Structure formats: C-alpha cells, structure tokens
Amino acid sequence: MLIEARDVAGAIRDERVAAVTLTGSERAGMSVAAAAGEVLKKCVLELGGSDPFVVMGSADMERAVATAVTARTQNAGQSCIAAKRFIIDEPIYGEFLERFCSSMAQLVVGDPLDPGTDVGPLNSAAQRDEVAAQVSDAVAKGAAVGCGARVPEGPGFFYPPTVLSDVKADMRVATEEVFGPVAMVEPASGIEDAIRRANDTVFGLGASVWTSDGGEMRRLVEALECGQVFVNAMVASTPELPFGGIKRSGYGRELSELGIKEFCNAKSVWIA
C-alpha cells in the first residue's frame, strides 16, 4: 500500500507495525528513525553511499578500468552502491586516469530502450540539475574535467559520463553523494594513504578494492570502514550476502540470515 510522506509517522506508530525498514536518503532515514524511536520499534536503514574504488599497483589494470566504468555508470550512476570515488595508487594513477576517461567518454547516452545506449537519463529534471550543480561547483573551485561535465541539449534528463580530478575538500562532490554518472579520481601515495582517503567520508556502505597482493587485500579488507568489501569485483547486492552500511549510510542489515534475524525476536528458554 502506498502512503504519503506525511502519513509515515502515523503508520509507524500503528500497533500492527512491529518494525520498520527503509531504503532512501539520509533525510528520510533520520525522519523514520526518529518516528520509530518514539515508539521503541526496531528500525533498519539502508541510506546513501559514496563508495570508494581502490586500485593498487598490483591490480589487473584492464579489468579494473572496465569494471570501474560499469561500477560508476550502472543505472546512470543512480545507485547507492555505485563506485563514486576512485582512489588510485600513484605509480599507476596517470595510466588509469587516461584509460578511464577514454572509456567513459566513449559511452553512448540516450534512449534506455535502444540496445545501443550505455547510459540512460536521470530520474527527473531536479536530479539532473542537482548533479549538474555539484559538478559546476567543483569546476568553479578548480577541479579538472577529464570528460563530460556539460548538460546535453535537447529533451530528457540526461547527464554525460563525467570524470573529475584535482577534487578538493571544499567541493560539494567531495562530501555529498553524487547520484549520477560522475566519478572523482584521486591519487594515493601507498596503501595507508589509500585507506585514509577511502575512509575520509561520512558514508560507509561498500567498497571495491583491486589488488593481486594478499597482504594488501587483507589490510584493505580489515581497515576500510564500510558494510561490505568486494575484492577485484564491483560491489553488488545478492540474496545470500548481508547488505547494509555504517556511519551515515545507515544501520542494520538486509538479506541473508542476518537480514532475516533483524526482524526476529530471540527468546531464551530455560527448563529446570
């Protein structure tokens, strides 16, 4: 049953509702969590993300670049688990950036029903304008444009695959979730700097890491602050794996055994 946003708090208070789960924005999450907290009901929140895509020097460059393009542009970049911040080991940064920009620039933007289209429209004019404003803010403050960054002429809520580098902390794209096909690429001086950069966000949903070194893999998996880490693969949601984040990406887990148990009450029984 669909209800208006103004009616959500009342529905949560209804005695027939035992628990609440939400997939949505931070703003919606805070509102739902507050309403659930007032009546002490369990709440699971799956909110936004600004997932890092970390590529170390030992990685398979060809696979990493190809997957990076898909990870950023799936559903026109409108996915909470889409890779958004690409953190690249300095020795391979230049090569990765060049190949990534070239691949992103070749994607075809257009009618999603056309088999030749790679990237369809955003969900609304407001969403397209928001992404354009975030990119314009970054460019005005000194970000370099590798490709894209221009709203195409004509009808439709389209935005081109865009790559930004030289992103600074005072830019909106550095701190906000960008819900469109816009990638931020930055160099890291070794694995510890890559970890620091990856964790330097209020979000903590997922992370993709690329390396062929076992020690690097273990260090990244242990140190990254997020709900799931995919090694040499893009972050994806599958029924058998628990799904959810930490920090401002929410709390609790969906899917898998853990997701089922989120909405079960454990009962202890002692028979003497």
C-alpha positions in Angstrom: 0.0 0.0 0.0 1.3 3.4 -0.9 1.0 6.3 1.6 2.1 9.9 1.5 5.2 11.0 3.4 3.1 12.9 5.9 1.4 9.7 6.9 4.6 7.6 7.6 5.0 8.6 11.2 1.4 7.6 11.9 1.9 4.2 10.2 5.0 3.5 12.3 3.0 4.3 15.5 0.3 1.8 14.5 0.3 -1.2 16.9 0.1 -3.6 14.0 3.5 -2.5 12.8 6.3 -4.3 14.7 9.4 -3.0 12.9 10.4 -0.7 10.1 12.9 -0.9 7.2 13.8 1.9 4.8 15.9 2.3 1.7 16.2 6.0 1.0 18.0 9.3 1.7 19.7 10.4 4.9 16.9 12.9 5.4 14.3 10.2 5.1 16.3 7.9 7.3 16.5 10.4 10.1 12.8 11.0 9.9 11.9 7.4 10.0 14.4 6.6 12.8 13.0 9.4 14.9 9.4 8.1 14.5 10.5 4.5 15.2 12.5 5.6 18.2 9.5 7.4 19.8 7.6 4.1 20.0 10.7 1.9 20.6 10.4 -0.1 17.4 13.2 -1.9 15.6 14.5 0.0 12.5 16.8 -0.9 9.7 18.1 1.9 7.5 19.8 1.5 4.1 20.8 5.0 3.1 23.2 6.8 0.8 26.8 6.0 -0.1 29.9 7.4 -1.6 31.7 4.1 -2.2 35.5 4.1 -2.8 37.0 2.0 -5.6 40.7 1.5 -4.6 43.2 0.3 -7.2 46.6 -0.7 -6.1 49.7 -1.0 -8.4 49.5 -4.8 -8.4 46.0 -4.8 -9.8 44.9 -6.1 -13.3 44.6 -2.7 -15.0 42.4 -3.8 -17.9 39.9 -5.5 -15.6 40.0 -2.6 -13.1 39.2 0.1 -15.7 36.5 -1.9 -17.4 34.8 -2.7 -14.1 35.2 0.9 -12.9 33.2 2.2 -15.9 30.4 -0.2 -15.2 30.5 0.4 -11.4 30.1 4.1 -11.9 27.5 4.2 -14.7 25.1 1.3 -13.8 21.6 2.7 -13.8 23.0 6.0 -15.0 25.0 6.3 -11.7 21.8 6.3 -9.7 22.7 3.5 -7.2 23.7 3.8 -3.5 26.4 1.1 -4.1 27.8 2.6 -7.3 31.5 3.3 -7.1 31.9 7.1 -6.8 35.4 7.9 -5.5 38.3 6.2 -7.4 41.5 6.1 -5.4 44.4 5.0 -7.4 48.0 4.1 -6.3 50.3 6.9 -7.6 52.6 4.7 -9.8 49.5 3.8 -12.0 47.4 6.9 -11.5 48.2 8.6 -14.8 47.6 5.4 -16.9 44.4 4.6 -15.0 43.0 8.2 -15.4 43.8 8.3 -19.1 42.2 4.9 -19.8 39.2 5.5 -17.5 38.5 8.9 -19.1 38.7 7.4 -22.6 36.3 4.6 -21.8 33.8 6.9 -20.1 33.9 9.3 -23.0 33.0 6.5 -25.4 29.8 5.6 -23.7 26.6 6.3 -25.6 24.0 8.4 -23.8 20.4 8.1 -24.9 17.1 6.2 -25.0 17.4 3.4 -22.5 15.2 1.2 -24.8 17.7 1.4 -27.6 20.2 -1.5 -27.4 23.0 0.8 -28.5 22.6 3.0 -25.4 25.0 2.7 -22.5 23.7 5.4 -20.2 20.1 6.4 -19.9 18.5 9.5 -18.3 18.4 10.5 -14.7 15.1 10.1 -12.9 14.0 13.7 -13.0 14.9 17.2 -14.1 15.5 18.1 -10.4 18.0 15.2 -10.1 19.8 16.1 -13.3 20.0 19.8 -12.2 21.4 18.7 -8.8 24.2 16.6 -10.4 25.0 19.5 -12.8 25.2 21.9 -9.8 27.5 19.6 -7.9 29.9 19.3 -10.9 29.7 23.1 -11.7 30.7 23.8 -8.1 33.7 21.5 -8.4 34.8 23.0 -11.7 34.4 26.6 -10.4 36.7 25.6 -7.4 39.4 24.2 -9.6 38.5 20.5 -10.4 39.9 19.2 -13.7 37.4 17.7 -16.2 38.6 14.5 -17.9 35.3 14.2 -19.9 31.7 15.2 -19.7 30.5 17.9 -17.3 28.1 19.5 -19.9 24.4 19.1 -19.9 23.4 18.0 -23.4 21.0 20.0 -25.4 17.5 18.6 -26.2 14.7 16.9 -24.3 15.2 14.4 -21.5 17.0 14.4 -18.1 20.4 13.3 -19.5 23.8 13.9 -18.0 27.0 12.6 -19.6 29.5 10.3 -18.0 31.9 12.7 -16.3 35.3 12.3 -14.7 36.8 14.9 -12.3 40.2 15.0 -10.8 42.0 17.5 -8.5 39.0 17.4 -6.2 39.4 19.4 -3.0 37.7 19.1 0.4 35.7 22.3 -0.1 33.9 21.0 -3.2 30.4 19.6 -2.9 31.3 16.4 -4.7 33.9 15.7 -2.0 31.4 15.5 0.8 28.0 14.8 -0.8 26.6 11.7 -2.5 26.6 12.3 -6.3 23.6 10.4 -7.7 24.6 10.4 -11.4 27.4 9.2 -13.7 30.1 11.4 -12.2 33.4 9.9 -11.0 36.0 11.5 -8.8 39.6 10.2 -9.3 42.5 10.9 -7.0 46.0 9.5 -6.4 47.1 7.8 -3.2 50.7 7.5 -2.0 50.6 3.9 -1.0 48.1 1.7 0.8 47.8 3.6 4.1 47.1 6.8 2.2 44.5 5.0 0.1 42.8 3.7 3.3 42.8 7.2 4.8 41.3 8.7 1.7 38.7 5.9 1.3 37.6 6.3 5.0 37.5 10.1 4.7 33.7 10.3 4.3 30.6 10.4 6.4 29.3 7.4 4.4 30.2 3.7 4.9 28.2 1.5 2.6 30.5 -0.5 0.4 34.0 -0.6 -1.1 35.7 -2.2 -4.1 39.4 -3.0 -3.9 41.7 -4.1 -6.6 45.0 -5.9 -5.9 46.8 -9.2 -6.6 48.8 -8.9 -3.4 47.5 -11.0 -0.5 48.9 -8.7 2.2 47.3 -5.6 0.5 44.0 -7.4 0.3 43.9 -8.3 4.0 44.9 -4.8 5.0 42.2 -3.2 2.9 39.5 -5.6 3.9 40.3 -5.0 7.6 40.8 -1.3 7.5 38.0 0.0 5.3 35.1 1.4 7.2 32.0 0.0 5.4 29.4 -2.7 5.4 30.9 -4.8 2.6 34.2 -5.0 0.7 34.4 -6.7 -2.8 37.9 -7.7 -3.9 38.6 -7.5 -7.6 34.9 -7.0 -8.3 32.3 -4.3 -8.1 30.0 -4.0 -5.1 26.7 -5.8 -5.7 23.7 -6.8 -3.7 22.9 -10.6 -3.6 20.4 -12.5 -1.6 23.0 -14.7 0.2 25.1 -11.8 1.5 24.1 -9.4 4.3 23.7 -5.9 2.9 23.9 -2.6 4.8 26.3 0.1 5.9 27.7 2.1 8.8 28.1 5.8 9.6 25.6 7.9 7.7 24.9 5.0 5.3 22.6 3.6 8.0 22.5 0.6 10.3 21.1 -2.9 10.4 21.3 -5.5 7.6 19.1 -6.7 4.9 19.2 -10.0 3.0 20.8 -13.3 4.1 20.4 -14.9 7.5 21.4 -11.7 9.2 18.7 -9.8 7.4 16.0 -12.3 8.5 17.2 -12.1 12.1 16.9 -8.3 12.1 13.2 -8.8 12.3 13.1 -11.8 14.7 12.9 -11.6 18.4 15.2 -14.1 20.1 13.5 -15.9 23.0 15.6 -17.7 25.7 14.0 -20.8 27.4 15.4 -22.5 30.5 13.7 -25.7 31.7 15.0 -27.0 35.0 
